[in-house]
C-alpha cells in the first residue's frame, strides 16, 4: 500500500459537496496549504490571495489582496507541528485583519486546535486552551469549525459557536476497507481513559475490546499530580487546634442549640488528612488479544513511546498485527524513527495536520483525507443549512 493520502467514501451517501451560494471568501495560512487547497477545490472556489511575511525581528506581517467588506470569510489554519505558536499568531492576525476590513462573518476552520491538551488546571499553571479561546474571539472570529477536540468541554471556553466534527467514520471505513479480516480484530484502549472511544469503535465494528492497564503516567498526563516540594507548604500555619477544641468546633448542634457529641465521627487525625500516593500496578492487558489483529485508537498521536510500549505488550500476548489509529498525527520529535523500529505494523492518521516529512522517514504512516467533511461543514454553514446531518449517530464517546 502506498503512503499517499487515501480518500475513502463513507458507508452512507454522505455529502453532496456543491458550490457555496453568496459571497464567500476563503483564506489560508501557512500551516497546511495542501489541506486548504483540497477544501477550496471541493467548494469550487479559489483561495483569496494574501501575503504573509515576517519582519527581520520575526514579527508577522499580513496583507490581503482583495476586499472583504460585507463578505463571509473562512480562515483555514491548523495547529502546526514545527511552529505552533507562529501558526496561532498568523490565525489571530488574519482574523483581526478581516475584522478591521468590515467582513460580515469570520469563521475559523481549525482542524487541530492547538493547546487543547492544556485544558485542566495543574498546580500553579493555567488553562492555556481557555486563554487561546479568548484570544481567538477577541481577534474577531465569530464561529469555529474544528475536529476531535482532546477534551470536548473546551467548547465552553469560546464566546462563539463551536462545531466539533468527528473523524471516526473515516477511520472506521479504513478498517473495513483496508484491513483484511478485520472481523478477527480487537479494539484496544491504550489506557483506561481511552475506554469510551475504544468501546464506541468496537460496538460499530461488532468486535471485542481490550484495555491496557498499569501504564506509568508522565507529568503531562491528565490525572498526574506530584507532591509539592516547597520548603514552606503551609501545613503548620495556622497551628492545629487541640483535639478537644476541634471536637467542639465541628460538633452537630441540636434543635435546642446544645452540642450533641454523639453525632461526631472522629477519623483519628488532628489536621487535614494527607492523600495516599498511587501505586502503579505492573502493566497488563485486560482482554484476549491472542491470534488477533490489535487496533489501538486515540484522538491524537504525539509522543509515541506509550504506543510503542503498548504494542510490545500486545505482541507478547499473541497479537499478530498491530494498528494505531488517531485523528491528529502530530508525531513530534523522533516519533517516525520509534514507529519504524517498533512492533507497530501501521499508523493511520488523518490530514488535519501535515506530516509529509514524517512519512518520508517512516513508511508505516498512512493518511486518510477528511477534507470532504470540512468542506461540507463550510458549505452547509454558509448556505444556512443544518449541520446535524454531519453528527448522525455521533455520541459523546466518539
C-alpha positions as CSV (number, residue, x, y, z in Angstrom):
1,X,0.0,0.0,0.0
2,X,1.4,3.4,-0.9
3,X,1.9,6.2,1.5
4,X,-0.3,8.6,-0.4
5,X,-3.4,10.3,1.1
6,X,-6.3,7.8,1.0
7,X,-9.7,9.3,0.1
8,X,-12.3,6.9,1.5
9,X,-16.0,7.2,1.0
10,X,-18.3,6.8,3.9
11,X,-20.8,3.9,4.2
12,X,-23.8,6.2,3.7
13,X,-24.1,8.6,0.7
14,X,-22.8,11.4,2.8
15,X,-22.2,14.8,1.4
16,X,-23.2,16.3,-1.9
17,X,-20.4,18.9,-1.7
18,X,-21.6,21.6,-4.1
19,X,-20.9,25.2,-4.7
20,X,-21.5,27.7,-1.9
21,X,-24.0,30.4,-2.7
22,X,-23.5,34.0,-2.0
23,X,-20.3,36.0,-1.0
24,X,-17.8,33.6,0.4
25,X,-14.1,34.2,0.7
26,X,-11.6,31.5,1.8
27,X,-8.2,32.5,3.3
28,X,-5.4,30.1,4.2
29,X,-2.4,30.5,6.4
30,X,0.9,28.7,6.0
31,X,0.2,25.9,8.5
32,X,-1.4,23.4,6.0
33,X,-1.6,24.7,2.4
34,X,-2.3,21.3,0.9
35,X,-5.5,20.8,3.0
36,X,-6.6,24.3,2.3
37,X,-6.2,23.7,-1.5
38,X,-8.2,20.4,-1.2
39,X,-11.1,22.2,0.6
40,X,-11.1,25.1,-1.9
41,X,-11.3,22.7,-4.8
42,X,-14.2,20.8,-3.3
43,X,-16.1,24.0,-2.9
44,X,-15.2,25.1,-6.4
45,X,-13.5,28.3,-5.1
46,X,-10.1,29.9,-5.3
47,X,-8.2,30.9,-2.2
48,X,-8.0,34.6,-1.6
49,X,-4.6,35.9,-2.4
50,X,-2.8,37.1,0.7
51,X,0.8,37.8,1.6
52,X,2.1,36.6,4.9
53,X,5.6,37.5,5.7
54,X,7.9,38.4,8.6
55,X,10.0,41.4,9.5
56,X,13.6,41.0,10.4
57,X,12.6,40.5,14.1
58,X,10.2,37.7,13.2
59,X,7.0,39.8,13.6
60,X,4.1,38.5,11.4
61,X,3.1,40.8,8.6
62,X,-0.1,40.3,6.6
63,X,-1.7,42.0,3.5
64,X,-5.0,40.8,2.0
65,X,-5.1,41.4,-1.8
66,X,-8.9,41.5,-2.0
67,X,-11.8,43.5,-0.5
68,X,-13.6,41.6,2.3
69,X,-16.3,44.2,3.1
70,X,-19.6,42.5,4.0
71,X,-18.3,39.0,3.0
72,X,-18.3,35.7,4.9
73,X,-14.7,34.8,5.4
74,X,-13.4,31.4,6.2
75,X,-9.9,31.2,7.6
76,X,-8.2,27.8,7.2
77,X,-5.4,27.3,9.7
78,X,-4.5,24.3,11.8
79,X,-2.1,23.8,14.7
80,X,1.3,23.4,13.1
81,X,3.7,20.8,14.2
82,X,7.0,22.6,13.7
83,X,6.0,26.1,14.9
84,X,2.6,26.0,16.6
85,X,2.9,29.5,18.1
86,X,3.6,31.0,14.7
87,X,0.5,29.3,13.3
88,X,-1.6,30.8,16.2
89,X,-0.2,34.2,15.6
90,X,-0.9,34.0,11.9
91,X,-4.5,33.0,12.7
92,X,-5.0,35.9,15.1
93,X,-3.5,38.4,12.6
94,X,-5.7,37.1,9.8
95,X,-8.9,37.2,11.9
96,X,-8.2,40.8,13.1
97,X,-7.3,41.9,9.6
98,X,-10.7,40.6,8.4
99,X,-12.5,42.2,11.3
100,X,-10.9,45.6,10.5
101,X,-11.8,45.1,6.9
102,X,-15.5,45.0,7.7
103,X,-16.1,41.3,7.0
104,X,-19.6,40.2,7.8
105,X,-18.7,36.9,9.5
106,X,-15.3,35.4,10.2
107,X,-15.2,31.6,10.7
108,X,-12.1,29.9,11.8
109,X,-11.6,26.4,10.3
110,X,-9.1,24.8,12.7
111,X,-8.9,21.0,12.2
112,X,-6.5,20.6,15.0
113,X,-6.9,23.1,17.8
114,X,-3.5,23.8,19.4
115,X,-3.0,23.8,23.2
116,X,-6.1,21.5,23.5
117,X,-4.1,19.2,25.8
118,X,-3.7,22.1,28.4
119,X,-7.4,22.2,29.3
120,X,-7.1,21.5,33.0
121,X,-5.6,23.4,35.9
122,X,-2.3,21.9,37.2
123,X,-0.7,23.3,40.3
124,X,0.4,26.9,39.6
125,X,0.0,26.7,35.9
126,X,-3.0,27.9,33.9
127,X,-5.7,26.7,31.5
128,X,-4.0,27.7,28.3
129,X,-6.8,26.5,26.0
130,X,-9.1,29.0,27.6
131,X,-6.6,31.8,27.1
132,X,-6.4,30.8,23.4
133,X,-10.2,30.7,23.0
134,X,-10.5,34.2,24.5
135,X,-7.8,35.5,22.1
136,X,-9.5,34.0,19.1
137,X,-12.8,35.5,19.9
138,X,-11.2,38.9,20.7
139,X,-9.4,38.9,17.4
140,X,-12.7,38.7,15.6
141,X,-13.6,35.0,15.0
142,X,-17.4,34.6,15.1
143,X,-17.6,30.8,14.6
144,X,-15.2,27.9,15.0
145,X,-15.1,24.6,13.0
146,X,-12.7,22.1,14.4
147,X,-12.3,18.3,14.7
148,X,-12.0,15.9,17.6
149,X,-11.1,18.2,20.5
150,X,-8.9,16.5,23.0
151,X,-11.5,17.4,25.7
152,X,-15.0,18.3,24.4
153,X,-15.5,20.7,27.3
154,X,-13.1,23.1,25.6
155,X,-16.1,24.3,23.5
156,X,-17.3,26.1,26.7
157,X,-14.2,28.3,26.7
158,X,-15.3,30.1,23.5
159,X,-17.7,33.0,23.4
160,X,-18.8,31.9,19.9
161,X,-20.4,28.8,18.4
162,X,-18.1,25.8,18.0
163,X,-18.7,22.8,15.7
164,X,-16.6,19.8,16.8
165,X,-16.6,17.4,13.9
166,X,-15.7,13.8,14.2
167,X,-13.2,11.8,12.1
168,X,-14.3,8.4,13.4
169,X,-16.4,7.5,10.3
170,X,-13.3,7.8,8.1
171,X,-11.2,5.7,10.4
172,X,-13.9,3.1,10.7
173,X,-14.1,2.9,6.9
174,X,-10.4,2.5,6.7
175,X,-10.7,-0.5,9.0
176,X,-13.5,-2.1,7.0
177,X,-12.0,-1.5,3.5
178,X,-8.2,-1.6,4.1
179,X,-7.6,-4.2,6.8
180,X,-8.1,-7.8,5.7
181,X,-10.0,-10.0,8.1
182,X,-10.9,-7.0,10.3
183,X,-13.6,-9.1,12.0
184,X,-10.8,-11.1,13.7
185,X,-9.6,-7.8,15.3
186,X,-9.9,-6.4,18.8
187,X,-10.1,-2.7,19.6
188,X,-7.5,-1.8,22.3
189,X,-7.7,1.1,24.7
190,X,-4.1,2.2,25.4
191,X,-5.1,3.3,28.9
192,X,-8.3,3.2,30.9
193,X,-9.0,6.8,29.9
194,X,-9.5,5.7,26.3
195,X,-12.1,3.0,27.1
196,X,-15.1,5.0,25.9
197,X,-13.6,5.7,22.5
198,X,-12.5,2.1,22.1
199,X,-15.9,0.8,23.1
200,X,-17.6,3.1,20.5
201,X,-15.3,1.6,17.8
202,X,-15.9,-1.9,18.9
203,X,-19.7,-1.6,19.0
204,X,-19.8,-0.2,15.5
205,X,-17.5,-3.0,14.1
206,X,-19.1,-5.8,16.2
207,X,-15.7,-6.9,17.6
208,X,-14.2,-7.3,21.1
209,X,-12.3,-4.8,23.2
210,X,-9.2,-5.0,25.4
211,X,-7.7,-2.5,27.8
212,X,-4.1,-1.9,28.7
213,X,-3.8,-1.2,32.4
214,X,-0.9,-0.2,34.6
215,X,0.9,2.2,32.3
216,X,3.1,4.6,34.2
217,X,1.9,8.3,34.0
218,X,4.1,11.2,33.0
219,X,3.9,14.7,34.4
220,X,1.8,15.8,31.4
221,X,-0.9,13.2,31.8
222,X,-4.4,14.4,32.8
223,X,-4.5,12.7,36.2
224,X,-0.9,13.2,37.3
225,X,-0.3,15.2,40.5
226,X,3.1,15.4,42.0
227,X,3.6,16.4,45.6
228,X,4.7,19.9,46.5
229,X,8.4,20.1,47.1
230,X,8.4,23.6,48.5
231,X,10.1,24.0,51.9
232,X,7.1,26.0,53.3
233,X,3.9,24.4,52.1
234,X,1.7,26.0,54.8
235,X,1.0,22.8,56.7
236,X,2.0,24.5,60.1
237,X,0.1,27.7,59.6
238,X,-2.2,28.1,61.4
239,X,-1.2,25.7,64.1
240,X,-3.6,22.7,64.6
241,X,-6.1,23.1,67.4
242,X,-6.2,20.6,70.3
243,X,-8.5,17.7,69.6
244,X,-10.9,18.9,72.3
245,X,-11.4,22.2,70.6
246,X,-11.7,20.6,67.2
247,X,-14.5,18.4,68.5
248,X,-16.3,21.5,69.8
249,X,-15.9,23.4,66.6
250,X,-17.2,20.5,64.3
251,X,-19.9,19.2,66.6
252,X,-23.5,18.9,65.4
253,X,-26.0,21.2,67.1
254,X,-29.3,20.0,68.3
255,X,-32.6,21.8,67.9
256,X,-32.3,23.4,71.3
257,X,-28.9,24.8,70.4
258,X,-26.9,22.4,72.6
259,X,-24.0,20.4,71.3
260,X,-24.7,16.8,70.5
261,X,-21.3,14.9,70.9
262,X,-22.8,11.6,69.9
263,X,-23.1,12.8,66.2
264,X,-19.4,13.5,65.9
265,X,-17.3,10.9,64.0
266,X,-13.5,11.0,64.6
267,X,-11.2,9.8,61.9
268,X,-8.1,9.8,64.1
269,X,-6.3,12.8,62.7
270,X,-5.6,16.3,64.1
271,X,-5.4,18.1,60.8
272,X,-6.2,17.8,57.1
273,X,-5.6,14.1,56.1
274,X,-2.9,13.5,53.5
275,X,-3.9,11.8,50.3
276,X,-2.2,8.4,49.9
277,X,0.1,8.1,46.9
278,X,-1.0,6.0,44.0
279,X,0.9,2.7,43.5
280,X,1.1,1.8,39.8
281,X,0.4,-1.9,39.1
282,X,2.6,-3.7,36.6
283,X,1.4,-3.1,33.0
284,X,-1.0,-5.8,31.8
285,X,-3.7,-6.4,29.2
286,X,-7.3,-6.9,30.2
287,X,-8.9,-9.0,27.5
288,X,-7.9,-11.6,24.9
289,X,-5.7,-10.5,22.0
290,X,-4.1,-13.8,21.2
291,X,-4.1,-14.6,17.5
292,X,-6.0,-11.4,16.7
293,X,-5.4,-8.0,15.0
294,X,-5.0,-5.4,17.7
295,X,-6.2,-1.9,16.7
296,X,-5.3,0.9,19.2
297,X,-7.5,4.1,18.9
298,X,-7.0,7.5,20.3
299,X,-7.7,11.2,19.4
300,X,-4.1,12.2,18.8
301,X,-0.6,10.7,18.5
302,X,2.2,12.9,19.6
303,X,4.7,11.2,21.9
304,X,4.6,7.6,20.6
305,X,6.6,6.0,23.4
306,X,3.4,4.9,25.2
307,X,2.1,3.4,22.0
308,X,5.3,1.6,21.3
309,X,5.3,0.1,24.9
310,X,1.7,-1.0,24.4
311,X,2.5,-2.6,21.1
312,X,5.3,-4.6,22.7
313,X,2.9,-5.8,25.4
314,X,0.3,-6.8,22.8
315,X,2.9,-8.6,20.7
316,X,3.9,-10.6,23.8
317,X,0.2,-11.5,24.4
318,X,-0.1,-13.0,20.9
319,X,-1.4,-10.2,18.7
320,X,-0.1,-11.0,15.2
321,X,-0.7,-7.5,13.7
322,X,-0.9,-4.1,15.4
323,X,-2.5,-0.9,14.1
324,X,-2.6,2.5,15.7
325,X,-5.4,4.9,14.6
326,X,-5.9,8.6,15.6
327,X,-7.4,11.8,14.2
328,X,-4.4,14.1,14.7
329,X,-1.0,12.7,13.8
330,X,1.4,15.2,15.4
331,X,4.2,12.7,15.5
332,X,6.7,15.1,17.1
333,X,10.4,14.7,17.8
334,X,11.8,11.2,16.8
335,X,8.3,9.6,16.6
336,X,8.9,8.3,13.0
337,X,12.0,6.5,14.0
338,X,10.4,5.0,17.0
339,X,7.5,3.8,15.0
340,X,9.7,2.3,12.3
341,X,11.7,0.3,14.9
342,X,8.6,-0.8,16.9
343,X,6.2,-3.7,16.7
344,X,3.5,-1.4,15.2
345,X,2.6,-2.5,11.7
346,X,0.7,0.6,10.6
347,X,-0.2,4.1,11.9
348,X,-3.3,5.6,10.4
349,X,-4.0,9.3,10.9
350,X,-6.0,12.0,9.1
351,X,-4.6,15.0,7.3
352,X,-5.8,17.5,9.9
353,X,-2.1,18.4,10.4
354,X,0.7,18.0,7.8
355,X,3.1,15.1,8.3
356,X,4.8,14.7,4.9
357,X,8.2,14.9,6.4
358,X,7.4,12.2,9.0
359,X,6.1,9.9,6.2
360,X,9.4,10.2,4.4
361,X,11.2,8.7,7.4
362,X,8.6,6.1,8.2
363,X,6.7,4.0,5.6
364,X,4.3,2.7,8.2
365,X,2.4,6.1,8.4
366,X,-0.8,6.2,6.3
367,X,-3.1,9.2,5.8
368,X,-6.8,9.4,5.4
369,X,-8.3,12.5,3.7
370,X,-11.0,14.3,5.7
371,X,-11.3,17.5,3.5
372,X,-14.7,16.4,2.3
373,X,-16.1,16.7,5.9
374,X,-14.6,20.1,6.4
375,X,-15.7,21.4,3.1
376,X,-19.2,20.1,3.6
377,X,-19.4,21.8,7.0
378,X,-18.3,25.1,5.4
379,X,-20.9,24.7,2.6
380,X,-23.8,23.9,5.0
381,X,-22.9,26.7,7.4
382,X,-22.6,29.3,4.6
383,X,-25.8,28.2,3.0
384,X,-27.6,28.3,6.4
385,X,-28.3,24.6,6.3
386,X,-28.3,22.3,9.3
387,X,-25.1,20.7,10.3
388,X,-26.9,17.9,12.2
389,X,-26.5,15.5,9.3
390,X,-22.7,15.5,9.9
391,X,-23.4,14.3,13.5
392,X,-25.8,11.5,12.8
393,X,-25.2,8.6,15.2
394,X,-22.4,10.5,16.9
395,X,-22.3,10.0,20.6
396,X,-20.3,11.7,23.4
397,X,-17.9,8.7,23.3
398,X,-16.8,9.3,19.7
